[in-house]
């Protein structure tokens, strides 16, 4: 039964992420990488939930950028036929199509790597803490190069949705994690790990799941960014406040690591996007592949390092972690719905609330929690977070959204 959770996730991932008639847009960063649609018509804005903000200007996906580049290449050459592409352009087109499909199916690769990590943990011994930290920073950098200061200004133009989701992320989820941990009688170290999972920022995989669930992807990106930046203060504060009397917690160390792994890479990425836009545009088509590979290694490494505790913990740990993501997603949907938010925004907030950055939680537990087992819930969360997000996405994918 060592790979049972991974097998369940595999079935869900294959069903929910297989392209249906069209190839899904390529993502731009991290676990799912940050996806942003191109310019949206007013009708589309209303259909997606009435959001009046999104990326400023005619933002494009990495796939669209690469398509433009591949189409522009032959135009500059004196080709005999106007619609004939050069060999280099054809190769680049083939790459973008392949990368697009591979990125869309990222949960499948995540599950396969998880299964390998559970069956033979030594496979990922090479991926040390230094590599783990560097990979997380690379993912944050890949998010940063897609952002501009104008995106943060956009949050202020319609803050209600972001404030609601921020509250769900840093108020409801930590409290739910603590209650579930106590209800299932988890020992102090596991309880600390549960609360840590509830206290971290939203994961970038939520952006892809939001797209599949017909949510508002631009809003999802802004929410992920807001909780990621907010983690600098909120995660150490919550851990110290809730867990200070339970296990040793290095709040200062958590804040320092969050700045190093989150804030600095995002700031560098935004600066590069501002000062070197042509260079950023050139590397964007390659970001998805780097993001998928980095994510798979992060997940596999986290699972491999605590494979034995994961299996020995059994249902007493699996169930509370599953319920954390599942109940969190349901509350994240119904609370906004009951307080006047539309269907699309409610779906977006549900997925954002349910899907946490579990790999980042694992790193923080490893570096700053005194109890070894505190890192186990984050590793378990990697699997159930992806499964829950996939389930919500595939269910909503087939439920039409009425015009709002």
Secondary structure, DSSP 4 states (H G I P E B T S, - for coil): -TTHHHHHHHHHHHHHHS-SSSPPPPP-SSSS-----S---HHHHHHTT-----SSSS---HHHHHHHHHHHHHHTTT-SSTTPPPHHHHHHHHHHHHHHHHHHTHHHHHHHHHHHHHH-GGGGTT--HHHHHHHHHHHHHHHHTT--HHHHHHHHHT-HHHHHHHHIIIIIHHHHHHHHHHHTT--HHHHHHHHHHHHSPBPTHHHHHHHHTT--HHHHHHHHHHHHHHHHHHHHHHHHHHHTTTS-B-HHHHHHHHIIIIIHHHHHHHHHHHH-HHHHHHHHHHHHHHHHHHHHHHHHHHHHHTHHHHHHHTHHHHHHHHHHHHHHHHHHHHHHHHTT--HHHHHHHHHHHH-B-HHHHHHHHHHHBSSGGGGHHHHHHHHHHHHHHHHHHHHHHTSPPPP-
